């Protein structure tokens, strides 16, 4: 990959995950949502087919959590990526998930859409989705 192509990919990835004025505001002390966005931009430079998110909204306030969840959806559409999201954030799962897998003791215990999990006849499964 030549430098010009790298620079274009970096610029595109930053524009995709940040507001236009946000890049100039970043410092070494950048926190929370900005760090999550920067990590996402770094990955997008490689144009992956599959994105793995491990607790993408952990430690974020509800507004920023929603922004990150919406950003995940935007990235899926623009980059035509498949996303695997590991989360305990039910709102993130509801916004981003097409298919939910509930693990119990490390084993796939239940799977289906968010609505199917929310309306499960299994009380243990349903308990996660009642909020």
DSSP file (Angstrom, degrees, kcal/mol; ACC not computed):
  #  RESIDUE AA STRUCTURE BP1 BP2  ACC     N-H-->O    O-->H-N    N-H-->O    O-->H-N    TCO  KAPPA ALPHA  PHI   PSI    X-CA   Y-CA   Z-CA
    1    1 A X              0   0    0      0, 0.0     2,-0.1     0, 0.0     0, 0.0   0.000 360.0 360.0 360.0 129.4    0.0    0.0    0.0
    2    2 A X     >  -     0   0    0      1,-0.1     4,-2.3     4,-0.0     3,-0.3  -0.441 360.0-108.0 -84.1 159.7    1.5    3.4   -1.0
    3    3 A X  H  > S+     0   0    0      1,-0.2     4,-2.9     2,-0.2     5,-0.2   0.850 117.1  55.4 -56.2 -39.3    1.5    6.4    1.3
    4    4 A X  H  > S+     0   0    0      1,-0.2     4,-2.1     2,-0.2    -1,-0.2   0.918 109.4  46.4 -62.6 -43.0   -1.1    8.2   -0.6
    5    5 A X  H  > S+     0   0    0     -3,-0.3     4,-2.4     2,-0.2    -1,-0.2   0.905 112.4  50.9 -65.4 -40.8   -3.6    5.3   -0.3
    6    6 A X  H  X S+     0   0    0     -4,-2.3     4,-2.6     1,-0.2    -2,-0.2   0.938 110.1  49.5 -61.0 -46.6   -2.8    5.0    3.4
    7    7 A X  H  X S+     0   0    0     -4,-2.9     4,-2.4     1,-0.2    -1,-0.2   0.888 110.9  49.8 -60.7 -39.9   -3.4    8.7    4.0
    8    8 A X  H  X S+     0   0    0     -4,-2.1     4,-2.6     2,-0.2    -1,-0.2   0.910 111.4  48.4 -66.0 -41.6   -6.7    8.5    2.1
    9    9 A X  H  X S+     0   0    0     -4,-2.4     4,-2.6     2,-0.2    -2,-0.2   0.907 112.1  49.0 -64.9 -41.7   -7.9    5.5    4.2
   10   10 A X  H  X S+     0   0    0     -4,-2.6     4,-2.5     2,-0.2     5,-0.2   0.940 112.9  47.4 -62.0 -47.3   -6.9    7.2    7.4
   11   11 A X  H  X S+     0   0    0     -4,-2.4     4,-2.4    -5,-0.2    -2,-0.2   0.924 113.6  47.6 -61.0 -45.8   -8.7   10.4    6.4
   12   12 A X  H  X S+     0   0    0     -4,-2.6     4,-2.0     2,-0.2    -1,-0.2   0.921 112.1  49.1 -62.5 -44.6  -11.8    8.4    5.4
   13   13 A X  H  X S+     0   0    0     -4,-2.6     4,-1.3     1,-0.2    -1,-0.2   0.915 112.2  48.0 -63.7 -43.0  -11.9    6.4    8.5
   14   14 A X  H  X S+     0   0    0     -4,-2.5     4,-1.9     1,-0.2     3,-0.3   0.908 111.8  49.9 -64.1 -41.5  -11.5    9.4   10.8
   15   15 A X  H  < S+     0   0    0     -4,-2.4    -1,-0.2     1,-0.2    -2,-0.2   0.841 108.6  54.6 -65.1 -32.1  -14.3   11.2    8.9
   16   16 A X  H  < S+     0   0    0     -4,-2.0    -1,-0.2    -5,-0.2    -2,-0.2   0.794 119.0  30.2 -72.2 -28.1  -16.6    8.2    9.2
   17   17 A X  H  < S+     0   0    0     -4,-1.3     2,-0.3    -3,-0.3    -2,-0.2   0.591 115.9  53.1-110.8 -12.0  -16.3    8.0   13.0
   18   18 A X  S  < S-     0   0    0     -4,-1.9     2,-0.1    -5,-0.2    -1,-0.0  -0.890  81.4-108.6-122.9 153.1  -15.7   11.6   14.2
   19   19 A X    >>  -     0   0    0     -2,-0.3     3,-1.2     1,-0.1     4,-0.7  -0.432  47.3-104.7 -64.8 156.3  -17.5   14.9   13.7
   20   20 A X  T 34 S+     0   0    0      1,-0.3     4,-0.3     2,-0.2     3,-0.3   0.813 119.8  44.1 -60.3 -32.1  -15.3   17.1   11.4
   21   21 A X  T 3> S+     0   0    0      1,-0.2     4,-0.7     2,-0.1    -1,-0.3   0.575  95.8  79.1 -88.4  -8.8  -14.1   19.3   14.3
   22   22 A X  H X> S+     0   0    0     -3,-1.2     4,-0.7     1,-0.2     3,-0.6   0.829  81.2  62.6 -72.5 -32.9  -13.4   16.4   16.7
   23   23 A X  H >< S+     0   0    0     -4,-0.7     3,-0.9    -3,-0.3    -1,-0.2   0.904 103.6  49.6 -61.8 -41.0  -10.0   15.2   15.3
   24   24 A X  H 34 S+     0   0    0     -4,-0.3    -1,-0.3     1,-0.2    -2,-0.2   0.760 107.7  56.2 -67.7 -23.8   -8.4   18.6   16.1
   25   25 A X  H << S+     0   0    0     -4,-0.7    -1,-0.2    -3,-0.6    -2,-0.2   0.599  81.9 111.9 -84.3 -11.8   -9.8   18.4   19.7
   26   26 A X    <<  +     0   0    0     -3,-0.9     2,-0.3    -4,-0.7    -3,-0.0  -0.359  41.1 172.6 -68.2 140.6   -8.2   15.0   20.5
   27   27 A X    >   -     0   0    0     -2,-0.1     3,-1.7     0, 0.0    -2,-0.0  -0.783  52.3 -91.4-133.2 178.1   -5.4   15.0   23.0
   28   28 A X  T 3  S+     0   0    0      1,-0.3    -2,-0.1    -2,-0.3     0, 0.0   0.718 126.0  58.7 -66.4 -17.7   -3.4   12.3   24.8
   29   29 A X  T 3  S+     0   0    0      2,-0.0    -1,-0.3     0, 0.0    -3,-0.0   0.176  74.3 148.0 -95.6  17.5   -6.1   12.5   27.5
   30   30 A X    <   -     0   0    0     -3,-1.7     2,-0.2     1,-0.1    -4,-0.1  -0.267  30.7-160.5 -56.3 134.8   -8.9   11.6   25.1
   31   31 A X    >>  -     0   0    0      4,-0.0     3,-1.7     3,-0.0     4,-0.8  -0.656  30.9 -26.5-118.0 169.2  -11.6    9.7   27.0
   32   32 A X  H 3> S+     0   0    0      1,-0.3     4,-2.0    -2,-0.2     3,-0.4   0.102 123.2  19.0  44.2-117.8  -14.5    7.4   26.6
   33   33 A X  H 3> S+     0   0    0      1,-0.2     4,-2.5     2,-0.2    -1,-0.3   0.806 123.3  57.7 -59.5 -33.7  -16.4    7.7   23.3
   34   34 A X  H <> S+     0   0    0     -3,-1.7     4,-2.4     2,-0.2    -1,-0.2   0.910 107.4  47.9 -65.3 -40.9  -13.5    9.4   21.6
   35   35 A X  H  X S+     0   0    0     -4,-0.8     4,-2.5    -3,-0.4    -2,-0.2   0.916 111.2  50.6 -64.4 -42.0  -11.2    6.4   22.4
   36   36 A X  H  X S+     0   0    0     -4,-2.0     4,-2.0     1,-0.2    -2,-0.2   0.921 111.9  48.0 -61.0 -43.5  -13.8    4.0   21.2
   37   37 A X  H  X S+     0   0    0     -4,-2.5     4,-2.7     2,-0.2    -1,-0.2   0.901 110.3  51.4 -63.9 -41.4  -14.2    6.0   17.9
   38   38 A X  H  X S+     0   0    0     -4,-2.4     4,-2.4     2,-0.2    -2,-0.2   0.910 109.2  50.2 -63.7 -42.1  -10.4    6.1   17.4
   39   39 A X  H  X S+     0   0    0     -4,-2.5     4,-1.7     1,-0.2    -1,-0.2   0.898 111.3  49.2 -61.5 -40.3  -10.1    2.4   17.9
   40   40 A X  H  X S+     0   0    0     -4,-2.0     4,-2.4     2,-0.2    -2,-0.2   0.916 109.2  51.7 -65.1 -43.3  -12.9    1.9   15.3
   41   41 A X  H  X S+     0   0    0     -4,-2.7     4,-1.4     1,-0.2    -2,-0.2   0.912 106.6  54.4 -60.3 -42.6  -11.2    4.2   12.9
   42   42 A X  H  < S+     0   0    0     -4,-2.4     4,-0.4     1,-0.2    -1,-0.2   0.901 111.4  45.1 -57.4 -41.5   -7.9    2.3   13.2
   43   43 A X  H >< S+     0   0    0     -4,-1.7     3,-1.5     1,-0.2     5,-0.5   0.892 106.1  59.3 -70.4 -40.2   -9.7   -0.9   12.3
   44   44 A X  H >< S+     0   0    0     -4,-2.4     3,-1.8     1,-0.3    -1,-0.2   0.777  89.9  71.7 -62.8 -26.4  -11.6    0.6    9.4
   45   45 A X  T 3< S+     0   0    0     -4,-1.4    -1,-0.3     1,-0.3    -2,-0.2   0.837  96.8  52.0 -56.6 -32.3   -8.4    1.5    7.7
   46   46 A X  T <  S-     0   0    0     -3,-1.5    -1,-0.3    -4,-0.4    -2,-0.2   0.532 104.2-135.2 -82.9  -6.5   -7.9   -2.2    7.0
   47   47 A X    <   -     0   0    0     -3,-1.8    -3,-0.1    -4,-0.3    -2,-0.1   0.944  31.7-163.9  51.2  57.8  -11.4   -2.4    5.4
   48   48 A X        -     0   0    0     -5,-0.5    -1,-0.1     1,-0.1     3,-0.1  -0.311  25.9-145.6 -72.6 154.7  -12.3   -5.7    7.3
   49   49 A X  S    S+     0   0    0      1,-0.2    33,-2.8    32,-0.1     2,-0.4   0.756  89.6  39.5 -84.9 -28.9  -15.1   -7.9    6.3
   50   50 A X  E     -a   82   0A   0     31,-0.2     2,-0.5    33,-0.0    33,-0.2  -0.981  69.0-162.1-126.4 133.1  -15.9   -8.9    9.9
   51   51 A X  E     -a   83   0A   0     31,-3.2    33,-2.8    -2,-0.4     2,-0.6  -0.955   4.2-159.0-114.0 131.7  -15.8   -6.5   12.9
   52   52 A X  E     -a   84   0A   0     -2,-0.5     2,-0.5    31,-0.2    33,-0.2  -0.954   8.1-169.5-110.7 120.5  -15.5   -7.9   16.4
   53   53 A X  E     -a   85   0A   0     31,-3.1    33,-3.1    -2,-0.6     2,-0.7  -0.945   6.2-162.0-111.4 124.1  -16.7   -5.5   19.2
   54   54 A X  E    S-a   86   0A   0     -2,-0.5    33,-0.2     1,-0.2     4,-0.1  -0.898  76.4 -32.9-109.1 104.9  -16.0   -6.5   22.8
   55   55 A X  S >  S-     0   0    0     31,-3.4     3,-1.3    -2,-0.7    -1,-0.2   0.949  74.5-177.6  51.7  59.8  -18.2   -4.5   25.1
   56   56 A X  T 3  S+     0   0    0     30,-0.3    -1,-0.1     1,-0.3    31,-0.1   0.673  76.7  41.4 -65.3 -17.1  -18.2   -1.4   22.8
   57   57 A X  T >  S+     0   0    0     11,-0.1     3,-1.8     3,-0.0    -1,-0.3   0.370  79.8 132.0-112.3   5.3  -20.3    0.7   25.2
   58   58 A X  T <  S+     0   0    0     -3,-1.3     3,-0.1     1,-0.3    -4,-0.0  -0.334  77.6  11.7 -60.6 133.6  -18.8   -0.2   28.5
   59   59 A X  T 3  S+     0   0    0      1,-0.3     2,-0.3    -2,-0.0    -1,-0.3   0.529 101.2 120.2  80.5   6.2  -18.0    2.8   30.7
   60   60 A X    <   -     0   0    0     -3,-1.8    -1,-0.3   -28,-0.1    -3,-0.0  -0.745  66.6-111.8-105.0 152.3  -19.9    5.3   28.5
   61   61 A X     >  -     0   0    0     -2,-0.3     4,-2.8    -3,-0.1     5,-0.2  -0.326  41.2 -99.6 -71.0 163.7  -22.9    7.4   29.5
   62   62 A X  H  > S+     0   0    0      1,-0.2     4,-2.0     2,-0.2     5,-0.1   0.848 121.4  49.9 -58.1 -37.4  -26.2    6.6   27.9
   63   63 A X  H  > S+     0   0    0      2,-0.2     4,-2.1     1,-0.2    -1,-0.2   0.944 114.5  43.2 -67.7 -47.1  -26.0    9.2   25.2
   64   64 A X  H  > S+     0   0    0      2,-0.2     4,-2.5     1,-0.2    -2,-0.2   0.879 111.1  56.6 -66.6 -36.7  -22.5    8.3   24.1
   65   65 A X  H  X S+     0   0    0     -4,-2.8     4,-2.3     1,-0.2    -1,-0.2   0.922 108.3  47.1 -58.8 -44.2  -23.5    4.6   24.3
   66   66 A X  H  X S+     0   0    0     -4,-2.0     4,-2.7    -5,-0.2     5,-0.2   0.909 110.2  52.9 -64.6 -41.5  -26.3    5.2   21.8
   67   67 A X  H  X S+     0   0    0     -4,-2.1     4,-2.2     1,-0.2    -2,-0.2   0.911 110.4  47.7 -59.8 -42.7  -24.0    7.2   19.5
   68   68 A X  H  X S+     0   0    0     -4,-2.5     4,-2.2     2,-0.2    -1,-0.2   0.905 111.4  50.6 -66.2 -41.1  -21.5    4.3   19.5
   69   69 A X  H  X S+     0   0    0     -4,-2.3     4,-1.6     1,-0.2    -2,-0.2   0.919 112.2  47.0 -61.9 -43.2  -24.3    1.8   18.8
   70   70 A X  H  X S+     0   0    0     -4,-2.7     4,-2.3     1,-0.2    -1,-0.2   0.862 109.5  54.6 -66.3 -35.5  -25.6    3.9   15.9
   71   71 A X  H  X S+     0   0    0     -4,-2.2     4,-2.7    -5,-0.2    -2,-0.2   0.890 103.8  55.1 -64.7 -39.2  -22.0    4.3   14.6
   72   72 A X  H  X S+     0   0    0     -4,-2.2     4,-2.3     1,-0.2    -1,-0.2   0.918 108.9  48.3 -58.3 -43.8  -21.7    0.5   14.6
   73   73 A X  H  X S+     0   0    0     -4,-1.6     4,-2.1     2,-0.2    -2,-0.2   0.917 110.9  50.3 -63.6 -43.9  -24.8    0.3   12.3
   74   74 A X  H  X S+     0   0    0     -4,-2.3     4,-2.9     1,-0.2     5,-0.3   0.908 110.7  49.6 -60.8 -42.5  -23.4    3.1   10.0
   75   75 A X  H  X S+     0   0    0     -4,-2.7     4,-2.6     1,-0.2     6,-0.4   0.909 108.0  54.1 -63.9 -42.6  -20.1    1.2    9.7
   76   76 A X  H  X>S+     0   0    0     -4,-2.3     5,-0.9    -5,-0.2     4,-0.8   0.925 114.6  41.2 -56.6 -45.1  -22.0   -2.1    8.9
   77   77 A X  H  <5S+     0   0    0     -4,-2.1     3,-0.2     3,-0.2    -2,-0.2   0.952 118.9  42.0 -70.4 -50.5  -23.8   -0.3    6.1
   78   78 A X  H  <5S+     0   0    0     -4,-2.9    -2,-0.2     1,-0.2    -3,-0.2   0.912 126.3  32.0 -66.8 -43.0  -21.0    1.7    4.6
   79   79 A X  H  <5S-     0   0    0     -4,-2.6    -1,-0.2    -5,-0.3    -2,-0.2   0.431 100.2-128.6 -96.9   0.2  -18.3   -0.9    4.8
   80   80 A X  T  <5 +     0   0    0     -4,-0.8     2,-0.3    -5,-0.3    -3,-0.2   0.925  53.4 160.6  51.6  50.6  -20.6   -3.9    4.2
   81   81 A X      < -     0   0    0     -5,-0.9     2,-0.4    -6,-0.4   -31,-0.2  -0.679  43.5-129.2-102.7 155.1  -19.2   -5.6    7.3
   82   82 A X  E     -a   50   0A   0    -33,-2.8   -31,-3.2    -2,-0.3     2,-0.4  -0.858  29.2-151.9 -93.9 136.3  -20.5   -8.4    9.5
   83   83 A X  E     -a   51   0A   0     -2,-0.4     2,-0.5   -33,-0.2   -31,-0.2  -0.935  16.2-167.7-117.2 135.0  -20.4   -7.5   13.2
   84   84 A X  E     -a   52   0A   0    -33,-2.8   -31,-3.1    -2,-0.4     2,-0.6  -0.987  17.4-169.6-114.7 119.0  -20.0   -9.7   16.2
   85   85 A X  E     -a   53   0A   0     -2,-0.5     2,-0.7   -33,-0.2   -31,-0.2  -0.941  13.3-163.4-119.3 118.4  -20.8   -7.7   19.3
   86   86 A X  E     +a   54   0A   0    -33,-3.1   -31,-3.4    -2,-0.6     2,-0.3  -0.889  34.7 148.6 -96.9 118.1  -20.1   -9.1   22.8
   87   87 A X        -     0   0    0     -2,-0.7    -2,-0.0   -32,-0.2   -33,-0.0  -0.998  52.4-162.9-153.0 152.5  -22.1   -7.0   25.2
   88   88 A X  S    S+     0   0    0     -2,-0.3     2,-1.0     5,-0.0     3,-0.1   0.334  72.5 104.8-105.6  -2.5  -24.0   -6.8   28.4
   89   89 A X     >  -     0   0    0      1,-0.2     4,-2.2     2,-0.1     5,-0.2  -0.708  54.6-167.7 -84.7 102.3  -25.6   -3.6   27.3
   90   90 A X  H  > S+     0   0    0     -2,-1.0     4,-2.5     1,-0.2    -1,-0.2   0.851  86.1  55.1 -63.0 -36.0  -29.2   -4.6   26.4
   91   91 A X  H  > S+     0   0    0      2,-0.2     4,-2.4     1,-0.2    -1,-0.2   0.907 108.3  49.1 -64.4 -40.6  -29.9   -1.3   24.6
   92   92 A X  H  > S+     0   0    0      2,-0.2     4,-2.6     1,-0.2     5,-0.4   0.922 111.6  49.5 -61.6 -44.9  -26.8   -1.8   22.4
   93   93 A X  H  X S+     0   0    0     -4,-2.2     4,-2.3     1,-0.2    -2,-0.2   0.900 111.3  49.6 -61.4 -41.2  -28.0   -5.4   21.6
   94   94 A X  H  < S+     0   0    0     -4,-2.5    -2,-0.2     1,-0.2    -1,-0.2   0.916 115.8  42.1 -65.1 -43.3  -31.4   -4.1   20.8
   95   95 A X  H  < S+     0   0    0     -4,-2.4    -2,-0.2    -5,-0.2    -1,-0.2   0.883 128.5  25.5 -71.6 -39.2  -30.1   -1.4   18.5
   96   96 A X  H  < S+     0   0    0     -4,-2.6     2,-0.4    -5,-0.2    -3,-0.2   0.684  96.5  98.3-103.0 -20.3  -27.4   -3.3   16.7
   97   97 A X     <  +     0   0    0     -4,-2.3    17,-0.3    -5,-0.4     3,-0.2  -0.564  29.0 170.0 -87.9 130.6  -28.4   -7.0   16.8
   98   98 A X  S    S+     0   0    0      1,-0.4     2,-0.4    -2,-0.4    -1,-0.2   0.731  87.2  23.2 -90.6 -34.4  -30.1   -9.0   14.1
   99   99 A X  S    S-     0   0    0     14,-0.1     2,-0.4    15,-0.1    -1,-0.4  -0.998  74.9-156.6-137.5 127.9  -29.5  -12.2   15.9
  100  100 A X  E     -B  112   0B   0     12,-3.8    12,-2.0    -2,-0.4     2,-0.5  -0.881   3.3-165.9-108.7 134.9  -28.9  -12.5   19.7
  101  101 A X  E     -B  111   0B   0     -2,-0.4     2,-0.5    10,-0.2    10,-0.2  -0.988   7.3-156.5-119.5 125.0  -27.1  -15.4   21.3
  102  102 A X  E     -B  110   0B   0      8,-3.0     7,-3.0    -2,-0.5     8,-1.5  -0.887  10.3-153.1-101.9 124.8  -27.4  -15.8   25.1
  103  103 A X  E     -B  108   0B   0     -2,-0.5     2,-0.4     5,-0.2     5,-0.2  -0.760  11.5-173.0 -98.6 143.6  -24.7  -17.8   26.7
  104  104 A X  E >  S-B  107   0B   0      3,-2.6     3,-1.4    -2,-0.4    -2,-0.0  -0.968  78.7 -15.3-135.1 119.4  -25.0  -19.7   29.9
  105  105 A X  T 3  S-     0   0    0     -2,-0.4     3,-0.1     1,-0.3    -1,-0.1   0.869 129.4 -54.2  54.1  39.5  -21.9  -21.2   31.5
  106  106 A X  T 3  S+     0   0    0      1,-0.2     2,-0.4     0, 0.0    -1,-0.3   0.525 116.9 108.3  78.4   7.3  -20.0  -20.6   28.2
  107  107 A X  E <  S-B  104   0B   0     -3,-1.4    -3,-2.6    -5,-0.0     2,-0.6  -0.915  81.7-102.4-119.8 143.1  -22.6  -22.5   26.1
  108  108 A X  E     +B  103   0B   0     -2,-0.4    -5,-0.2    -5,-0.2     3,-0.1  -0.496  45.6 170.2 -62.0 112.1  -25.1  -21.2   23.6
  109  109 A X  E     -     0   0B   0     -7,-3.0     2,-0.3    -2,-0.6    -1,-0.2   0.803  60.1  -2.4 -97.5 -36.8  -28.3  -21.4   25.7
  110  110 A X  E     -B  102   0B   0     -8,-1.5    -8,-3.0     2,-0.0    -1,-0.4  -0.991  59.9-175.0-154.1 152.8  -30.7  -19.5   23.4
  111  111 A X  E     +B  101   0B   0     -2,-0.3     2,-0.3   -10,-0.2   -10,-0.2  -0.996  27.9  94.2-151.3 153.5  -30.7  -17.6   20.2
  112  112 A X  E    S-B  100   0B   0    -12,-2.0   -12,-3.8    -2,-0.3    -2,-0.0  -0.968  70.9 -36.1 159.2-167.7  -33.1  -15.5   18.1
  113  113 A X     >  -     0   0    0     -2,-0.3     4,-2.2   -14,-0.2     5,-0.2  -0.271  62.0-103.3 -74.0 168.7  -34.1  -12.0   17.4
  114  114 A X  H  > S+     0   0    0    -17,-0.3     4,-2.7     1,-0.2     5,-0.2   0.928 124.5  50.3 -58.2 -44.7  -34.2   -9.4   20.2
  115  115 A X  H  > S+     0   0    0      1,-0.2     4,-1.9     2,-0.2    -1,-0.2   0.888 108.5  51.8 -62.9 -39.7  -38.0   -9.7   20.3
  116  116 A X  H  4 S+     0   0    0      2,-0.2    -1,-0.2     1,-0.2    -2,-0.2   0.899 112.6  45.5 -63.7 -40.1  -37.8  -13.5   20.5
  117  117 A X  H >< S+     0   0    0     -4,-2.2     3,-1.1     1,-0.2    -2,-0.2   0.899 111.9  51.9 -69.1 -39.9  -35.4  -13.3   23.4
  118  118 A X  H 3< S+     0   0    0     -4,-2.7    -2,-0.2     1,-0.2    -1,-0.2   0.825 117.1  39.3 -64.7 -32.3  -37.6  -10.7   25.1
  119  119 A X  T 3< S+     0   0    0     -4,-1.9    -1,-0.2    -5,-0.2    -2,-0.2   0.172  86.7 142.3-103.6  15.8  -40.7  -12.9   24.7
  120  120 A X    <   -     0   0    0     -3,-1.1    -3,-0.1     1,-0.1     6,-0.1  -0.183  54.7-137.5 -58.0 147.3  -38.9  -16.2   25.5
  121  121 A X  S    S+     0   0    0      4,-0.0     2,-0.7     5,-0.0    -1,-0.1   0.620  84.7  93.7 -79.1 -12.4  -40.8  -18.7   27.5
  122  122 A X     >  -     0   0    0      1,-0.2     4,-2.7    -5,-0.1     5,-0.2  -0.732  68.2-155.1 -82.1 115.1  -37.6  -19.3   29.4
  123  123 A X  H  > S+     0   0    0     -2,-0.7     4,-2.0     1,-0.2    -1,-0.2   0.863  91.6  55.1 -61.2 -37.6  -37.7  -17.1   32.5
  124  124 A X  H  > S+     0   0    0      2,-0.2     4,-0.6     1,-0.2    -1,-0.2   0.934 112.6  42.0 -63.1 -46.2  -33.9  -17.0   32.8
  125  125 A X  H >> S+     0   0    0      1,-0.2     3,-1.5     2,-0.2     4,-0.5   0.954 114.1  51.2 -63.5 -50.9  -33.5  -15.7   29.2
  126  126 A X  H >< S+     0   0    0     -4,-2.7     3,-1.3     1,-0.3     4,-0.5   0.816  96.9  69.9 -58.8 -31.9  -36.4  -13.3   29.5
  127  127 A X  H >< S+     0   0    0     -4,-2.0     3,-0.6     1,-0.3    -1,-0.3   0.787  94.2  56.0 -59.5 -28.8  -35.0  -11.8   32.7
  128  128 A X  H << S+     0   0    0     -3,-1.5    -1,-0.3    -4,-0.6    -2,-0.2   0.757 108.8  46.9 -72.0 -24.4  -32.1  -10.3   30.7
  129  129 A X  T << S+     0   0    0     -3,-1.3     2,-0.9    -4,-0.5    -1,-0.2   0.336  85.7  96.3-105.7   5.5  -34.5   -8.4   28.4
  130  130 A X    <         0   0    0     -3,-0.6    -1,-0.0    -4,-0.5   -12,-0.0  -0.848 360.0 360.0 -97.5 105.2  -36.9   -7.0   30.9
  131  131 A X              0   0    0     -2,-0.9    -1,-0.2   -41,-0.0    -4,-0.0   0.338 360.0 360.0-140.0 360.0  -35.7   -3.4   31.6
